[in-house]
Amino acid sequence: MKTTIDREWGNYLGSNEWDLYLTFHYYNGCRPKNNRRLMEKMYNKNHKIIERMFFVSERSANYQDVHSHILIKTSSVTDLLKGIKPLSSICNIKQEGINNEIKTEEGILKVGYYVSKFLSQGVDYDLL
């Protein structure tokens, strides 16, 4: 059963409109602290076109490194994708699209639920 924080964040995120759902998988791994710096830097460089951004850093298979799921509300998807393109040198940026649902191995899940599923387990996350 999901904990209250997971459910509450899932409900909140699911009640908002998002324009992009991205996943970053780092080629050479990334520690949580470095991932946070990268997320904040990406937000700060694009703050004029990002209305709202949520990220969560989930542990990768080795439990040391992380990958990120990012929800973004933006005034220009095209400009934002151009602005983050340089990050493709350090990570695979997968654009999941957005319709507030995501296709997973478990089936179709609400995106708010999917990105909040590990929040109670000590992962780093933030709403910018």
C-alpha positions in Angstrom: 0.0 0.0 0.0 1.3 3.4 -0.9 2.1 5.8 2.0 0.3 9.0 2.5 3.1 11.2 1.0 3.2 9.1 -2.1 -0.6 9.3 -2.5 -0.8 13.0 -1.8 2.0 13.9 -4.2 0.5 11.5 -6.8 -2.9 13.2 -6.5 -1.5 16.7 -6.6 0.8 16.0 -9.6 -2.1 14.2 -11.4 -4.4 17.1 -10.9 -2.1 19.5 -12.8 -1.6 19.9 -16.5 1.9 19.1 -17.8 3.3 19.5 -21.3 6.3 17.2 -21.1 7.3 14.1 -19.3 11.0 13.3 -19.6 13.3 10.6 -18.3 17.1 11.2 -18.0 19.3 8.1 -17.9 22.9 9.1 -17.4 25.6 7.4 -19.6 28.2 7.3 -16.8 26.0 7.3 -13.8 25.0 10.2 -11.6 24.8 10.6 -7.9 21.8 12.3 -6.3 23.6 15.5 -5.4 24.9 16.0 -8.9 21.5 15.2 -10.3 19.9 17.9 -8.2 22.5 20.4 -9.4 21.7 19.5 -13.0 17.9 19.8 -12.5 18.3 23.2 -10.8 20.7 24.4 -13.6 18.3 23.2 -16.3 15.4 25.0 -14.6 17.4 28.2 -14.1 18.6 28.3 -17.7 15.1 27.9 -19.0 13.1 29.6 -16.2 11.5 32.1 -18.7 9.7 29.3 -20.5 9.2 26.8 -17.6 6.1 27.6 -15.7 6.4 24.6 -13.4 8.8 21.6 -13.1 8.7 18.5 -10.9 11.6 16.1 -10.8 12.3 12.9 -8.9 15.7 11.1 -8.7 15.1 7.4 -8.6 17.7 4.9 -7.7 19.2 2.9 -10.6 19.9 -0.8 -10.5 23.3 -0.3 -8.7 21.6 1.7 -6.0 24.3 4.3 -6.1 23.4 6.3 -9.2 20.0 7.8 -10.1 17.9 8.4 -13.2 15.3 11.2 -13.2 11.7 11.6 -14.2 10.7 15.1 -14.9 7.3 16.8 -15.5 7.3 20.2 -17.1 4.6 22.8 -17.8 6.0 25.2 -20.4 5.0 28.0 -22.7 7.0 26.4 -25.5 7.8 22.7 -25.8 10.0 23.4 -28.9 12.1 26.0 -27.2 12.5 24.0 -24.1 13.7 20.9 -26.0 16.2 23.0 -27.8 17.4 24.4 -24.5 18.0 21.0 -23.0 19.5 19.4 -26.1 23.1 19.9 -24.9 22.3 17.6 -22.0 22.1 14.7 -24.5 25.9 14.5 -24.3 25.7 13.2 -20.7 22.4 11.4 -20.7 19.8 9.7 -22.8 16.8 12.0 -22.7 13.6 10.1 -23.4 10.6 12.2 -24.2 7.6 10.2 -22.9 5.1 12.7 -24.2 2.2 13.6 -22.0 -1.5 12.9 -21.7 -1.3 12.5 -17.9 -0.9 8.7 -18.4 2.1 6.5 -19.0 2.4 3.0 -20.4 4.3 0.8 -18.0 5.0 -2.8 -17.4 2.1 -2.8 -14.9 -0.2 -1.2 -17.5 -1.4 2.3 -18.0 -0.8 4.5 -14.9 -1.5 8.1 -14.1 1.7 10.1 -14.5 1.4 11.6 -11.0 1.2 8.2 -9.5 4.2 6.9 -11.5 6.6 9.7 -10.7 5.6 9.7 -7.0 5.8 6.0 -6.3 9.1 6.1 -4.4 8.9 9.5 -2.6 8.5 7.9 0.8 11.7 5.9 0.3 14.1 8.7 0.7 14.6 9.7 -3.0 15.4 13.3 -3.9 12.5 15.3 -5.5 11.4 18.9 -5.8 8.8 21.1 -7.4 10.3 24.2 -9.0 
